[in-house]
Amino acid sequence: MANSYLNKTFSGNGSTTKFTASFWVKRSKIGVTQEVIAKLLNGSNETTIRFKSDDTLNFVDYTGDSTLLGKTTNRKFRDTNAWYHIVCNIDTTQASADDRAKIYVNGVQETSFSANTVYSQNASTSWNNTWGTHIGWSGSDNYFDGYLSHVALVDGTALTPTSFGETDSTSGIWKFKSPSGVTWGTNGVHLKFENSGALGTDSSGNSNTFAVNGNLKQSLDTPSNVYATLNTLNLQTSSPPTIINGNNTISAITDNDNVATTLGGEFKWYYEAKVLVNPDTSNNLGVGVGACHIDAFNYAGWSAGNRSGFQNSDTKWYSNNLSSNGRFVEGAGTQVTVGLTQANAGAIIGVACDSANGRVYIHVNGVYQNSGDPVGGTGYIGGTTGKSGIWFPYFSPDGTNYGTVDVNFGNGLFGTTAITSAGSNGNGSLFEYDVPSGYYALNTKNINTYG
């Protein structure tokens, strides 16, 4: 969240020569400077691990107007779907300059840097001192916007990534594991974020609990199970919409502010969207799905002809390029009215997509349009004929008088507000209304199992 952070001031110094920071991070906003971990005394004394505005990673110890450490990767971090595991460690007692400060990404040491100022041997660092420690903020600006998991600060030891992650024996992908064999040291911290009511709780055994500030929220999106979010890298307009709240809120300011999601699937999936602002009567609010077919797997697949379930400004639901029976007709370019309920501001729209059979079902506050029955397979709004492919949630708050929606892909939040009461059949995910039997949230576990 763009106004949220954790902070703590330690009562005494720890080791001044050895330190490790490990964290799992999923970015939401790119192209801006964002702090992940920062220690700040004043403008001339700061240590930080941050993403710069060019999306590189910066590891710095700036003390008394002198740069003791300044490493900036050539690598850029622009994937807003992936969780990165980042480990930064320090051991200034090492004889080799390159060994005194290291950065690892997903278990692999970074060796290519645009800036690479390193500590002198046996230098005293600023990482374990009594300056204020902030997670997700620099103390003045540059809030982090995204997701963090298992933030570990180790006092007195320079650890490798294998203390916090491992390679999956089947896929070869670097994955999370619970920290093992770690001697945390006096100022050591392990923030698991597992208690939604006390997200700053320290699990290292040191009771170094952090204060929580702003609208910080717990998420089910983790390194072990990644949820869909709005895809800021796949915007269908030269004037992009505003996307906030961990990429789960979209607000349009110009015509055709279209956006899809980071994940799609060829199975039965479900999501919900809450209308915050309706467009005026001359514009549309699009909440539905888009299809990207196997025989046309490119961005052209996101054209208006491949989307279903959009609310028109005349209070009716329609689907583009569909025949009167709701089936997809390539190139037809027609709009088919299939329902009469307007989703006014405050309404919750549910979308159930049976992508294998090319069927889309939409409800407004629990009432399915077109007498839809996702389980029975009747009353669907749109679909495809003779094609299988990957279907994605798709949004188009469309027009100069914009629309705004909060999307819940299973985390149980509309923006920063929790759902009122969880429906049934969520399979570990949290939705306001009952999930149709056989339908699932769009996350990597469900894609692996059902998609």
Steps between C-alpha positions, in 0.01 A plus 500: 500500500627843408468644852609196701821400670650340811760658723713436808793665677738254664633579847862407426749421227555153363788380284654780295672264252255220420133518396242321280165618362272247329151568366250379242347780295230536235494849348182682403620836375807541281688803370521677837747490790374272778665409828489143627726527805643833619690619806501875540665747735478810279557607140873432526474162671289228338529134412247345265395218272267644239373488144604808304281681249666305215396175679853399597586387855711731717694387813651802679675611819525879493660638815618852576456606136732215393397191304643202687299256288322568173394205283245539219406206280485514123215255532152654505207370707185561295300179537192593706376140511813332637626475853873575515715368784769755579787450743751775580786418732805676643826374647760776495766272652542319166832547322341522154309823437235316296422277799427784743148573367295265282157498337317179408181472296310170509805320632747637243764763580482822300830590334406776255478852645474851362644631829716292732656688790589247773604521863864525595621199696381490862288812448228573754159499331175669600271198467473386862501834678228698681379701202129458429431189294216520247343226289331647192591866551811719516377714789398787272364362171536216247240262641523144376198388293466125479524185709763384750542163667743364761719804555810379689771724650795306643744669737857368500498248211532527121268222379445352155154458341481130591410602857171639365426321172573191291476366147193288428619153400228462235467842338846641570333821624634682804239475777440609856600295801475587868827654625721232648831502685482874562663669800305824498719713728385775736336718234381210289141506371272257315172652380270224371189722474290200606287684760262737318441693821870541584696505175813638669546195725858372516538120477879487556465452874640847571161672540617777266145586399446783251228766514243489218407824322240581234264254328732201499302184420571129509478320165453137398733575207829336603818361339342154527167596342486800267161667436391688190526880507436769240782498246663843478726373220208420268301822479294557187524879484749782466337667802518225762253469786592543864567160657557485878449285811742226402370522140146412604325835437457661158378853434463630143561858398477475121325297232577127464710454812514124457704262714524124546659299780836339564347151512238321290400140464329235295284366781203620705590813695321774692564854623306799639507874433340779700381810313626818667416758233259450209558673166243745372224394259714549191773255604555139603642317798668177391533215747533160342744275316725505197610207287842437353465202267767242431495577126532876560716530810594865486378836621254518213305242697407777740298690241137591567392191310635266766336617819178412678287628784512880484246734652376760256399850607135417421507273811513180292764234467641430159770297328692606193513277193237256625203356322151510651555168677804636679761310296816665371485604134838615373478835326127545558547824693154498661386578852257256655286601796483216749383655827330801655654554843715806544805466720485832684777633719539263795385194306715188490535328165596132492653346188516123447689390188486145363779559251526140381140519377510869411229613742477811718254553787455829684306586815416832662485475879456124473228498230627347176405689184322325214378238755855368501595172666880451494476148642219385270652671197194707399433871462855594418570842353772427248751250374697358209424243235749237395789664684680445825731753651608694804236733643586794727302741715467818294399853597403805298380804698428682178446868438594850605271481803684209654399187689689345791499144633669307780581143400517200734684206345473304825690704758176602670550875451331767291775761497602525866162386635439139596198319358192513722468125544666219311285284276542125477710278273798737488754216511731712716420827323260763637205636301186689603263259324495123463739371235316267257592137557792401281624860455819634660700816560765597246821412679798284416396208720161474331652544153743219579221274627210580267638702209 
